[in-house]
Amino acid sequence: MVGLRENGQRKYRSFYGKTQKEVRAKLRKFREDEAAGLDTDKLWGFSEWADFWYEQHKVNIAPTTQENYKYTLRILKEHFTDRALRGIKPLDIESFLKKQQREGASYSRLSQCRGMLYQIFHKAEANDLIRKNPVAFADKLRRRGPEQTKEAFTAEEVQTLLNELPENRIGWSIRLLLGTGMRTQELLALEPKHVAEDGSLIQIRQAINMDKGTARVGVPKSRDSYRDIPVPENVRYCARLLREQAGTYLWEGKPGQVINPKTFRSYFKKALEEVGSVRVLTPHCCRHTYVSQMQALGVDLSTIQSIVGHADMNMTQHYLHVQEPIRQDAIERFAKAFSGTIPPDDPSSNCKIIPLSNLSIMHKGNSGQNSGREKLREVR
């Protein structure tokens, strides 16, 4: 007996097993859970709880992300099925992730699965359905091989595209993507009212959301995605022309309807192929390119973050691509610094070089130490 019902009748909990020992073990476990304050009124299976969690959580997910969540959730439910939520241990989590890895799942997919499992069990723990989150105690899988970096156009490719893209809707759009860092879904949802008449400013107030393969106008990706983007002077004419030739939207599939991003990607690919002297990357690579080039020009990360609409600085840093000329310049500076060949008044240098031989003065008594510190203060 575990209490009384609302009508006053006794409420019982039954346990079954092949042996008395098995039944006693289940009863003992039930009493331990009850003593620990766990909710023992209902024994949740994984799939049932996962569905319940998703329905409660999806209001916090951008519409563009919900389809990806559903796909990950389906993978988890296919593996854990209706197993008792309390019966899933850290070892089970590790076994699942290793199985996914053996079957060729990417590190990104593994991270998504682990992250969702953590959220599902965290909510169960918070509601006293389980004692502890098994994901928190499961070993993480190590990344295999080098991390794949997202591609971006080089400075030379950007200049080539600005010069050689056609003067039409797709050419103007690509120039704007390179010059503003907009997401493709944001560009395709723009209405004329979102673009200043002189092309100097673009307001992001909506974006394309995909609903089972259909493009619809919806909210931007996150709260930080609502922003006003200043447009560089050399590509403002692109914004003006797109605005002047627009219908309901700057890009339309049919009159009054937004274009599917997949169709736009086809136009994008064809335009780059016709240029010929640049790599054929994806539209989203223009966003990576913008962040990288702005960083190379010395723009601070917080400013870049505000323009591209990232929710946090970590995402902005993830988008950075150090260009090879900058890397080469860095090692050349190192070589010059430690060979003493940079003259003190070299305008290209941000620091004053102190020959290593001068630093030996720091080992010669108190006066030498003070003198050495004065020398070090010159370093910037």
C-alpha positions as YAML, in Angstrom:
chain: A
units: angstrom
residues:
- id: 1
  name: MET
  ca: [0.00, 0.00, 0.00]
- id: 2
  name: VAL
  ca: [1.40, 3.39, -1.01]
- id: 3
  name: GLY
  ca: [-1.38, 5.71, 0.14]
- id: 4
  name: LEU
  ca: [-5.02, 6.54, -0.42]
- id: 5
  name: ARG
  ca: [-6.87, 7.63, -3.53]
- id: 6
  name: GLU
  ca: [-9.07, 10.73, -3.65]
- id: 7
  name: ASN
  ca: [-12.13, 8.58, -2.99]
- id: 8
  name: GLY
  ca: [-10.51, 7.10, 0.12]
- id: 9
  name: GLN
  ca: [-9.66, 3.70, -1.39]
- id: 10
  name: ARG
  ca: [-6.24, 2.22, -0.77]
- id: 11
  name: LYS
  ca: [-3.63, 2.63, -3.49]
- id: 12
  name: TYR
  ca: [-1.26, -0.28, -4.11]
- id: 13
  name: ARG
  ca: [1.97, -0.72, -6.02]
- id: 14
  name: SER
  ca: [2.66, -4.25, -7.31]
- id: 15
  name: PHE
  ca: [6.00, -5.83, -8.18]
- id: 16
  name: TYR
  ca: [6.58, -8.90, -10.28]
- id: 17
  name: GLY
  ca: [9.53, -11.18, -10.81]
- id: 18
  name: LYS
  ca: [10.55, -14.75, -11.58]
- id: 19
  name: THR
  ca: [11.77, -15.27, -8.00]
- id: 20
  name: GLN
  ca: [10.96, -13.89, -4.56]
- id: 21
  name: LYS
  ca: [14.48, -12.47, -4.42]
- id: 22
  name: GLU
  ca: [13.85, -10.43, -7.57]
- id: 23
  name: VAL
  ca: [10.55, -9.10, -6.21]
- id: 24
  name: ARG
  ca: [12.15, -8.15, -2.88]
- id: 25
  name: ALA
  ca: [14.90, -6.32, -4.75]
- id: 26
  name: LYS
  ca: [12.32, -4.31, -6.70]
- id: 27
  name: LEU
  ca: [10.42, -3.50, -3.52]
- id: 28
  name: ARG
  ca: [13.63, -2.42, -1.77]
- id: 29
  name: LYS
  ca: [14.54, -0.19, -4.73]
- id: 30
  name: PHE
  ca: [11.07, 1.35, -4.68]
- id: 31
  name: ARG
  ca: [11.34, 2.18, -0.97]
- id: 32
  name: GLU
  ca: [14.81, 3.67, -1.49]
- id: 33
  name: ASP
  ca: [13.52, 5.89, -4.30]
- id: 34
  name: GLU
  ca: [10.57, 6.94, -2.17]
- id: 35
  name: ALA
  ca: [12.87, 7.76, 0.76]
- id: 36
  name: ALA
  ca: [15.12, 9.78, -1.59]
- id: 37
  name: GLY
  ca: [12.16, 11.95, -2.54]
- id: 38
  name: LEU
  ca: [11.77, 10.64, -6.09]
- id: 39
  name: ASP
  ca: [8.39, 10.73, -7.78]
- id: 40
  name: THR
  ca: [7.25, 7.11, -7.64]
- id: 41
  name: ASP
  ca: [3.68, 7.63, -8.86]
- id: 42
  name: LYS
  ca: [4.65, 6.93, -12.47]
- id: 43
  name: LEU
  ca: [7.51, 4.97, -13.98]
- id: 44
  name: TRP
  ca: [8.51, 6.83, -17.14]
- id: 45
  name: GLY
  ca: [9.94, 5.09, -20.16]
- id: 46
  name: PHE
  ca: [12.65, 6.95, -22.08]
- id: 47
  name: SER
  ca: [10.67, 7.58, -25.28]
- id: 48
  name: GLU
  ca: [7.59, 8.79, -23.41]
- id: 49
  name: TRP
  ca: [9.63, 11.19, -21.26]
- id: 50
  name: ALA
  ca: [11.72, 12.37, -24.23]
- id: 51
  name: ASP
  ca: [8.56, 13.29, -26.15]
- id: 52
  name: PHE
  ca: [7.16, 15.06, -23.10]
- id: 53
  name: TRP
  ca: [10.45, 16.95, -22.64]
- id: 54
  name: TYR
  ca: [10.53, 18.04, -26.29]
- id: 55
  name: GLU
  ca: [6.96, 19.37, -26.25]
- id: 56
  name: GLN
  ca: [7.83, 21.46, -23.20]
- id: 57
  name: HIS
  ca: [11.21, 22.59, -24.57]
- id: 58
  name: LYS
  ca: [10.46, 23.37, -28.21]
- id: 59
  name: VAL
  ca: [9.09, 26.83, -27.41]
- id: 60
  name: ASN
  ca: [12.70, 27.77, -26.58]
- id: 61
  name: ILE
  ca: [14.01, 26.50, -29.94]
- id: 62
  name: ALA
  ca: [14.17, 28.60, -33.09]
- id: 63
  name: PRO
  ca: [11.87, 27.22, -35.82]
- id: 64
  name: THR
  ca: [14.89, 26.70, -38.07]
- id: 65
  name: THR
  ca: [16.41, 24.42, -35.41]
- id: 66
  name: GLN
  ca: [13.35, 22.35, -34.55]
- id: 67
  name: GLU
  ca: [13.70, 19.99, -37.52]
- id: 68
  name: ASN
  ca: [17.27, 19.18, -36.47]
- id: 69
  name: TYR
  ca: [16.07, 18.53, -32.90]
- id: 70
  name: LYS
  ca: [13.41, 16.13, -34.17]
- id: 71
  name: TYR
  ca: [15.99, 14.19, -36.15]
- id: 72
  name: THR
  ca: [18.30, 13.84, -33.13]
- id: 73
  name: LEU
  ca: [15.38, 12.89, -30.90]
- id: 74
  name: ARG
  ca: [14.40, 10.13, -33.32]
- id: 75
  name: ILE
  ca: [17.93, 8.66, -33.13]
- id: 76
  name: LEU
  ca: [17.77, 8.61, -29.32]
- id: 77
  name: LYS
  ca: [14.32, 7.03, -29.19]
- id: 78
  name: GLU
  ca: [15.28, 4.32, -31.68]
- id: 79
  name: HIS
  ca: [18.14, 3.27, -29.37]
- id: 80
  name: PHE
  ca: [16.68, 3.64, -25.87]
- id: 81
  name: THR
  ca: [13.05, 2.84, -26.87]
- id: 82
  name: ASP
  ca: [10.84, 2.37, -23.80]
- id: 83
  name: ARG
  ca: [13.59, 1.48, -21.32]
- id: 84
  name: ALA
  ca: [12.82, 2.66, -17.81]
- id: 85
  name: LEU
  ca: [14.24, 6.14, -17.34]
- id: 86
  name: ARG
  ca: [15.72, 5.18, -13.96]
- id: 87
  name: GLY
  ca: [17.38, 2.11, -15.38]
- id: 88
  name: ILE
  ca: [19.65, 3.97, -17.83]
- id: 89
  name: LYS
  ca: [23.20, 4.24, -16.47]
- id: 90
  name: PRO
  ca: [26.35, 6.17, -17.54]
- id: 91
  name: LEU
  ca: [27.64, 2.98, -19.17]
- id: 92
  name: ASP
  ca: [24.52, 2.87, -21.35]
- id: 93
  name: ILE
  ca: [25.16, 6.43, -22.51]
- id: 94
  name: GLU
  ca: [28.78, 5.59, -23.36]
- id: 95
  name: SER
  ca: [27.74, 2.44, -25.24]
- id: 96
  name: PHE
  ca: [25.21, 4.39, -27.29]
- id: 97
  name: LEU
  ca: [27.72, 7.08, -28.29]
- id: 98
  name: LYS
  ca: [30.38, 4.50, -29.19]
- id: 99
  name: LYS
  ca: [27.86, 2.64, -31.32]
- id: 100
  name: GLN
  ca: [27.02, 5.85, -33.16]
- id: 101
  name: GLN
  ca: [30.72, 6.53, -33.67]
- id: 102
  name: ARG
  ca: [31.31, 3.05, -35.09]
- id: 103
  name: GLU
  ca: [28.46, 3.60, -37.52]
- id: 104
  name: GLY
  ca: [30.17, 6.73, -38.85]
- id: 105
  name: ALA
  ca: [28.36, 9.53, -37.02]
- id: 106
  name: SER
  ca: [30.23, 12.84, -37.15]
- id: 107
  name: TYR
  ca: [31.64, 14.46, -34.02]
- id: 108
  name: SER
  ca: [29.03, 17.19, -34.43]
- id: 109
  name: ARG
  ca: [26.23, 14.62, -34.48]
- id: 110
  name: LEU
  ca: [27.66, 12.87, -31.41]
- id: 111
  name: SER
  ca: [27.82, 16.21, -29.57]
- id: 112
  name: GLN
  ca: [24.20, 16.93, -30.48]
- id: 113
  name: CYS
  ca: [23.07, 13.51, -29.22]
- id: 114
  name: ARG
  ca: [24.99, 13.86, -25.96]
- id: 115
  name: GLY
  ca: [23.73, 17.40, -25.46]
- id: 116
  name: MET
  ca: [20.11, 16.41, -25.95]
- id: 117
  name: LEU
  ca: [20.47, 13.40, -23.66]
- id: 118
  name: TYR
  ca: [21.91, 15.67, -20.99]
- id: 119
  name: GLN
  ca: [18.93, 18.03, -21.25]
- id: 120
  name: ILE
  ca: [16.40, 15.19, -21.17]
- id: 121
  name: PHE
  ca: [17.89, 13.60, -18.06]
- id: 122
  name: HIS
  ca: [18.58, 16.95, -16.41]
- id: 123
  name: LYS
  ca: [14.88, 17.79, -16.59]
- id: 124
  name: ALA
  ca: [14.03, 14.33, -15.22]
- id: 125
  name: GLU
  ca: [16.45, 14.85, -12.32]
- id: 126
  name: ALA
  ca: [14.99, 18.29, -11.60]
- id: 127
  name: ASN
  ca: [11.52, 16.72, -11.39]
- id: 128
  name: ASP
  ca: [12.64, 13.93, -9.01]
- id: 129
  name: LEU
  ca: [12.14, 11.19, -11.59]
- id: 130
  name: ILE
  ca: [15.74, 9.98, -11.33]
- id: 131
  name: ARG
  ca: [18.43, 10.33, -8.67]
- id: 132
  name: LYS
  ca: [21.19, 11.70, -10.89]
- id: 133
  name: ASN
  ca: [21.82, 12.55, -14.50]
- id: 134
  name: PRO
  ca: [23.70, 9.58, -16.06]
- id: 135
  name: VAL
  ca: [25.09, 11.75, -18.86]
- id: 136
  name: ALA
  ca: [27.02, 13.86, -16.35]
- id: 137
  name: PHE
  ca: [28.97, 10.75, -15.28]
- id: 138
  name: ALA
  ca: [29.49, 9.26, -18.76]
- id: 139
  name: ASP
  ca: [32.95, 9.60, -20.31]
- id: 140
  name: LYS
  ca: [33.16, 11.94, -23.27]
- id: 141
  name: LEU
  ca: [34.35, 10.60, -26.60]
- id: 142
  name: ARG
  ca: [37.56, 12.06, -27.90]
- id: 143
  name: ARG
  ca: [37.53, 13.73, -31.26]
- id: 144
  name: ARG
  ca: [39.20, 11.58, -33.92]
- id: 145
  name: GLY
  ca: [41.52, 13.24, -36.42]
- id: 146
  name: PRO
  ca: [42.00, 16.97, -36.93]
- id: 147
  name: GLU
  ca: [39.11, 19.34, -36.38]
- id: 148
  name: GLN
  ca: [37.42, 20.36, -39.59]
- id: 149
  name: THR
  ca: [37.53, 24.10, -40.10]
- id: 150
  name: LYS
  ca: [34.78, 25.93, -41.90]
- id: 151
  name: GLU
  ca: [35.87, 27.44, -45.19]
- id: 152
  name: ALA
  ca: [36.02, 31.12, -46.03]
- id: 153
  name: PHE
  ca: [37.04, 33.13, -49.07]
- id: 154
  name: THR
  ca: [40.49, 34.68, -49.04]
- id: 155
  name: ALA
  ca: [40.96, 38.43, -49.33]
- id: 156
  name: GLU
  ca: [42.00, 37.96, -52.97]
- id: 157
  name: GLU
  ca: [38.86, 35.93, -53.71]
- id: 158
  name: VAL
  ca: [36.67, 38.58, -52.08]
- id: 159
  name: GLN
  ca: [38.20, 41.26, -54.30]
- id: 160
  name: THR
  ca: [37.72, 39.07, -57.36]
- id: 161
  name: LEU
  ca: [34.07, 38.48, -56.52]
- id: 162
  name: LEU
  ca: [33.38, 42.16, -55.90]
- id: 163
  name: ASN
  ca: [34.93, 43.01, -59.27]
- id: 164
  name: GLU
  ca: [33.75, 40.16, -61.49]
- id: 165
  name: LEU
  ca: [30.31, 39.06, -60.25]
- id: 166
  name: PRO
  ca: [27.52, 39.96, -62.69]
- id: 167
  name: GLU
  ca: [25.58, 43.15, -62.17]
- id: 168
  name: ASN
  ca: [22.28, 41.46, -61.51]
- id: 169
  name: ARG
  ca: [20.18, 40.27, -58.57]
- id: 170
  name: ILE
  ca: [22.46, 37.35, -57.64]
- id: 171
  name: GLY
  ca: [25.64, 39.40, -58.09]
- id: 172
  name: TRP
  ca: [24.31, 42.22, -55.92]
- id: 173
  name: SER
  ca: [23.13, 39.72, -53.29]
- id: 174
  name: ILE
  ca: [26.50, 37.96, -53.04]
- id: 175
  name: ARG
  ca: [28.27, 41.32, -52.70]
- id: 176
  name: LEU
  ca: [25.88, 42.19, -49.84]
- id: 177
  name: LEU
  ca: [26.48, 38.87, -48.10]
- id: 178
  name: LEU
  ca: [30.24, 39.48, -48.29]
- id: 179
  name: GLY
  ca: [29.89, 43.08, -47.12]
- id: 180
  name: THR
  ca: [27.44, 42.62, -44.24]
- id: 181
  name: GLY
  ca: [27.83, 39.06, -42.87]
- id: 182
  name: MET
  ca: [24.08, 38.47, -43.12]
- id: 183
  name: ARG
  ca: [22.71, 34.96, -42.93]
- id: 184
  name: THR
  ca: [21.22, 33.75, -46.21]
- id: 185
  name: GLN
  ca: [17.85, 33.24, -44.48]
- id: 186
  name: GLU
  ca: [17.92, 36.88, -43.41]
- id: 187
  name: LEU
  ca: [18.72, 38.20, -46.88]
- id: 188
  name: LEU
  ca: [15.94, 36.20, -48.51]
- id: 189
  name: ALA
  ca: [13.32, 37.44, -46.02]
- id: 190
  name: LEU
  ca: [14.12, 41.15, -46.57]
- id: 191
  name: GLU
  ca: [11.32, 43.44, -47.68]
- id: 192
  name: PRO
  ca: [11.97, 46.83, -49.29]
- id: 193
  name: LYS
  ca: [11.01, 48.58, -46.04]
- id: 194
  name: HIS
  ca: [13.94, 46.85, -44.30]
- id: 195
  name: VAL
  ca: [16.49, 48.54, -46.60]
- id: 196
  name: ALA
  ca: [17.32, 52.26, -46.32]
- id: 197
  name: GLU
  ca: [16.63, 54.25, -49.48]
- id: 198
  name: ASP
  ca: [20.31, 55.09, -49.86]
- id: 199
  name: GLY
  ca: [21.32, 51.49, -49.13]
- id: 200
  name: SER
  ca: [23.31, 52.48, -46.04]
- id: 201
  name: LEU
  ca: [21.40, 50.34, -43.52]
- id: 202
  name: ILE
  ca: [19.64, 46.98, -43.47]
- id: 203
  name: GLN
  ca: [17.22, 46.06, -40.70]
- id: 204
  name: ILE
  ca: [16.96, 42.39, -39.73]
- id: 205
  name: ARG
  ca: [13.46, 41.79, -38.37]
- id: 206
  name: GLN
  ca: [12.59, 38.38, -39.87]
- id: 207
  name: ALA
  ca: [14.15, 35.36, -41.52]
- id: 208
  name: ILE
  ca: [13.26, 32.33, -43.62]
- id: 209
  name: ASN
  ca: [12.24, 29.30, -41.56]
- id: 210
  name: MET
  ca: [11.95, 25.88, -43.14]
- id: 211
  name: ASP
  ca: [8.81, 23.89, -42.29]
- id: 212
  name: LYS
  ca: [9.03, 20.38, -43.75]
- id: 213
  name: GLY
  ca: [10.83, 21.64, -46.83]
- id: 214
  name: THR
  ca: [8.64, 24.71, -47.30]
- id: 215
  name: ALA
  ca: [10.15, 28.18, -46.89]
- id: 216
  name: ARG
  ca: [8.14, 30.52, -44.69]
- id: 217
  name: VAL
  ca: [8.84, 33.95, -43.23]
- id: 218
  name: GLY
  ca: [9.32, 33.75, -39.48]
- id: 219
  name: VAL
  ca: [11.36, 35.13, -36.64]
- id: 220
  name: PRO
  ca: [15.18, 35.49, -36.77]
- id: 221
  name: LYS
  ca: [17.39, 32.80, -35.29]
- id: 222
  name: SER
  ca: [17.76, 34.38, -31.84]
- id: 223
  name: ARG
  ca: [17.03, 37.53, -29.88]
- id: 224
  name: ASP
  ca: [20.46, 38.90, -30.81]
- id: 225
  name: SER
  ca: [19.67, 38.41, -34.50]
- id: 226
  name: TYR
  ca: [17.34, 41.42, -34.42]
- id: 227
  name: ARG
  ca: [19.74, 44.18, -35.47]
- id: 228
  name: ASP
  ca: [20.52, 47.03, -37.85]
- id: 229
  name: ILE
  ca: [23.47, 46.35, -40.16]
- id: 230
  name: PRO
  ca: [25.52, 49.25, -41.56]
- id: 231
  name: VAL
  ca: [26.32, 48.65, -45.23]
- id: 232
  name: PRO
  ca: [29.82, 49.49, -46.57]
- id: 233
  name: GLU
  ca: [29.79, 52.31, -49.08]
- id: 234
  name: ASN
  ca: [31.24, 50.21, -51.92]
- id: 235
  name: VAL
  ca: [28.25, 47.79, -51.88]
- id: 236
  name: ARG
  ca: [25.45, 50.19, -50.97]
- id: 237
  name: TYR
  ca: [24.43, 50.41, -54.61]
- id: 238
  name: CYS
  ca: [23.63, 46.67, -54.43]
- id: 239
  name: ALA
  ca: [21.20, 47.26, -51.58]
- id: 240
  name: ARG
  ca: [19.60, 50.18, -53.45]
- id: 241
  name: LEU
  ca: [19.13, 48.22, -56.68]
- id: 242
  name: LEU
  ca: [17.72, 45.17, -54.89]
- id: 243
  name: ARG
  ca: [15.28, 47.45, -53.07]
- id: 244
  name: GLU
  ca: [14.21, 49.25, -56.23]
- id: 245
  name: GLN
  ca: [13.58, 46.02, -58.17]
- id: 246
  name: ALA
  ca: [11.90, 44.14, -55.34]
- id: 247
  name: GLY
  ca: [8.34, 42.92, -55.15]
- id: 248
  name: THR
  ca: [6.97, 42.01, -51.74]
- id: 249
  name: TYR
  ca: [10.42, 40.62, -50.95]
- id: 250
  name: LEU
  ca: [13.89, 41.28, -52.38]
- id: 251
  name: TRP
  ca: [13.94, 37.65, -53.55]
- id: 252
  name: GLU
  ca: [10.76, 35.86, -54.61]
- id: 253
  name: GLY
  ca: [10.00, 32.42, -56.00]
- id: 254
  name: LYS
  ca: [6.50, 33.35, -57.10]
- id: 255
  name: PRO
  ca: [5.06, 36.87, -56.79]
- id: 256
  name: GLY
  ca: [4.48, 37.61, -53.14]
- id: 257
  name: GLN
  ca: [6.23, 34.41, -51.96]
- id: 258
  name: VAL
  ca: [9.74, 34.02, -50.60]
- id: 259
  name: ILE
  ca: [12.23, 31.91, -52.51]
- id: 260
  name: ASN
  ca: [13.43, 28.59, -51.16]
- id: 261
  name: PRO
  ca: [17.06, 28.87, -49.89]
- id: 262
  name: LYS
  ca: [17.87, 25.72, -51.86]
- id: 263
  name: THR
  ca: [16.99, 27.53, -55.10]
- id: 264
  name: PHE
  ca: [19.09, 30.52, -54.06]
- id: 265
  name: ARG
  ca: [22.06, 28.20, -53.42]
- id: 266
  name: SER
  ca: [21.78, 26.97, -57.01]
- id: 267
  name: TYR
  ca: [21.95, 30.55, -58.33]
- id: 268
  name: PHE
  ca: [24.88, 31.23, -55.99]
- id: 269
  name: LYS
  ca: [26.84, 28.21, -57.21]
- id: 270
  name: LYS
  ca: [26.25, 29.04, -60.87]
- id: 271
  name: ALA
  ca: [27.40, 32.65, -60.37]
- id: 272
  name: LEU
  ca: [30.66, 31.53, -58.73]
- id: 273
  name: GLU
  ca: [31.29, 28.95, -61.44]
- id: 274
  name: GLU
  ca: [30.94, 31.65, -64.07]
- id: 275
  name: VAL
  ca: [33.52, 33.80, -62.29]
- id: 276
  name: GLY
  ca: [35.82, 30.81, -62.54]
- id: 277
  name: SER
  ca: [38.85, 32.04, -60.60]
- id: 278
  name: VAL
  ca: [37.42, 31.49, -57.10]
- id: 279
  name: ARG
  ca: [36.48, 28.40, -55.13]
- id: 280
  name: VAL
  ca: [32.83, 27.40, -55.25]
- id: 281
  name: LEU
  ca: [31.85, 27.56, -51.60]
- id: 282
  name: THR
  ca: [28.41, 27.87, -49.98]
- id: 283
  name: PRO
  ca: [26.48, 31.10, -49.32]
- id: 284
  name: HIS
  ca: [27.07, 30.67, -45.58]
- id: 285
  name: CYS
  ca: [30.82, 30.86, -46.20]
- id: 286
  name: CYS
  ca: [30.28, 34.56, -46.98]
- id: 287
  name: ARG
  ca: [29.38, 34.98, -43.30]
- id: 288
  name: HIS
  ca: [32.56, 33.21, -42.19]
- id: 289
  name: THR
  ca: [34.48, 35.37, -44.64]
- id: 290
  name: TYR
  ca: [33.02, 38.60, -43.27]
- id: 291
  name: VAL
  ca: [33.97, 37.77, -39.67]
- id: 292
  name: SER
  ca: [37.50, 36.74, -40.68]
- id: 293
  name: GLN
  ca: [38.16, 39.76, -42.85]
- id: 294
  name: MET
  ca: [36.82, 42.19, -40.23]
- id: 295
  name: GLN
  ca: [39.12, 40.60, -37.65]
- id: 296
  name: ALA
  ca: [42.05, 40.86, -40.06]
- id: 297
  name: LEU
  ca: [41.29, 44.58, -40.46]
- id: 298
  name: GLY
  ca: [41.58, 45.04, -36.69]
- id: 299
  name: VAL
  ca: [37.88, 45.29, -35.78]
- id: 300
  name: ASP
  ca: [37.29, 44.10, -32.19]
- id: 301
  name: LEU
  ca: [35.22, 40.97, -31.62]
- id: 302
  name: SER
  ca: [32.42, 42.69, -29.70]
- id: 303
  name: THR
  ca: [31.76, 44.98, -32.66]
- id: 304
  name: ILE
  ca: [31.82, 42.06, -35.09]
- id: 305
  name: GLN
  ca: [29.43, 40.16, -32.82]
- id: 306
  name: SER
  ca: [26.93, 43.04, -32.79]
- id: 307
  name: ILE
  ca: [26.96, 43.31, -36.60]
- id: 308
  name: VAL
  ca: [26.57, 39.61, -37.40]
- id: 309
  name: GLY
  ca: [24.09, 38.97, -34.58]
- id: 310
  name: HIS
  ca: [25.82, 36.18, -32.68]
- id: 311
  name: ALA
  ca: [24.33, 35.32, -29.31]
- id: 312
  name: ASP
  ca: [27.74, 35.15, -27.63]
- id: 313
  name: MET
  ca: [31.41, 35.84, -28.26]
- id: 314
  name: ASN
  ca: [32.31, 32.14, -28.43]
- id: 315
  name: MET
  ca: [30.27, 31.78, -31.62]
- id: 316
  name: THR
  ca: [32.04, 34.77, -33.17]
- id: 317
  name: GLN
  ca: [35.43, 33.26, -32.31]
- id: 318
  name: HIS
  ca: [34.28, 29.97, -33.86]
- id: 319
  name: TYR
  ca: [33.75, 31.83, -37.14]
- id: 320
  name: LEU
  ca: [37.25, 33.29, -37.27]
- id: 321
  name: HIS
  ca: [39.59, 32.14, -40.04]
- id: 322
  name: VAL
  ca: [43.15, 33.39, -39.80]
- id: 323
  name: GLN
  ca: [44.24, 34.19, -43.34]
- id: 324
  name: GLU
  ca: [47.55, 32.74, -44.53]
- id: 325
  name: PRO
  ca: [49.17, 36.16, -45.24]
- id: 326
  name: ILE
  ca: [48.52, 37.10, -41.59]
- id: 327
  name: ARG
  ca: [50.10, 33.84, -40.43]
- id: 328
  name: GLN
  ca: [53.13, 34.45, -42.62]
- id: 329
  name: ASP
  ca: [53.45, 38.01, -41.34]
- id: 330
  name: ALA
  ca: [53.37, 36.67, -37.77]
- id: 331
  name: ILE
  ca: [56.26, 34.27, -38.28]
- id: 332
  name: GLU
  ca: [58.24, 36.90, -40.16]
- id: 333
  name: ARG
  ca: [57.82, 39.24, -37.20]
- id: 334
  name: PHE
  ca: [59.08, 36.50, -34.88]
- id: 335
  name: ALA
  ca: [62.13, 35.91, -37.05]
- id: 336
  name: LYS
  ca: [62.94, 39.61, -37.19]
- id: 337
  name: ALA
  ca: [62.31, 40.09, -33.49]
- id: 338
  name: PHE
  ca: [64.79, 37.48, -32.39]
- id: 339
  name: SER
  ca: [67.41, 38.38, -34.95]
- id: 340
  name: GLY
  ca: [67.28, 42.05, -33.96]
- id: 341
  name: THR
  ca: [66.66, 43.22, -37.53]
- id: 342
  name: ILE
  ca: [63.57, 45.36, -36.94]
- id: 343
  name: PRO
  ca: [64.70, 49.00, -36.50]
- id: 344
  name: PRO
  ca: [63.20, 50.79, -33.47]
- id: 345
  name: ASP
  ca: [61.30, 53.24, -35.66]
- id: 346
  name: ASP
  ca: [59.83, 50.64, -38.02]
- id: 347
  name: PRO
  ca: [56.24, 51.91, -38.51]
- id: 348
  name: SER
  ca: [54.97, 48.38, -39.29]
- id: 349
  name: SER
  ca: [55.95, 47.14, -35.85]
- id: 350
  name: ASN
  ca: [53.73, 47.44, -32.79]
- id: 351
  name: CYS
  ca: [56.51, 46.74, -30.35]
- id: 352
  name: LYS
  ca: [60.04, 47.83, -29.48]
- id: 353
  name: ILE
  ca: [62.60, 45.07, -29.62]
- id: 354
  name: ILE
  ca: [65.07, 44.65, -26.79]
- id: 355
  name: PRO
  ca: [68.02, 42.44, -27.77]
- id: 356
  name: LEU
  ca: [68.22, 39.39, -25.55]
- id: 357
  name: SER
  ca: [71.76, 40.35, -24.51]
- id: 358
  name: ASN
  ca: [70.40, 43.49, -22.81]
- id: 359
  name: LEU
  ca: [68.17, 41.44, -20.53]
- id: 360
  name: SER
  ca: [71.19, 39.88, -18.78]
- id: 361
  name: ILE
  ca: [71.39, 43.07, -16.72]
- id: 362
  name: MET
  ca: [68.47, 41.74, -14.68]
- id: 363
  name: HIS
  ca: [70.79, 39.21, -13.06]
- id: 364
  name: LYS
  ca: [73.28, 41.80, -11.77]
- id: 365
  name: GLY
  ca: [72.13, 43.00, -8.38]
- id: 366
  name: ASN
  ca: [69.29, 45.25, -7.27]
- id: 367
  name: SER
  ca: [70.25, 48.22, -9.41]
- id: 368
  name: GLY
  ca: [70.51, 45.95, -12.41]
- id: 369
  name: GLN
  ca: [67.07, 44.54, -11.69]
- id: 370
  name: ASN
  ca: [65.52, 47.99, -11.58]
- id: 371
  name: SER
  ca: [67.26, 48.96, -14.80]
- id: 372
  name: GLY
  ca: [66.07, 45.76, -16.44]
- id: 373
  name: ARG
  ca: [62.48, 46.48, -15.41]
- id: 374
  name: GLU
  ca: [62.74, 49.96, -16.95]
- id: 375
  name: LYS
  ca: [63.84, 48.34, -20.19]
- id: 376
  name: LEU
  ca: [60.94, 45.87, -20.09]
- id: 377
  name: ARG
  ca: [58.43, 48.68, -19.68]
- id: 378
  name: GLU
  ca: [59.27, 49.72, -23.22]
- id: 379
  name: VAL
  ca: [57.70, 46.55, -24.57]
- id: 380
  name: ARG
  ca: [54.18, 47.15, -25.88]
...
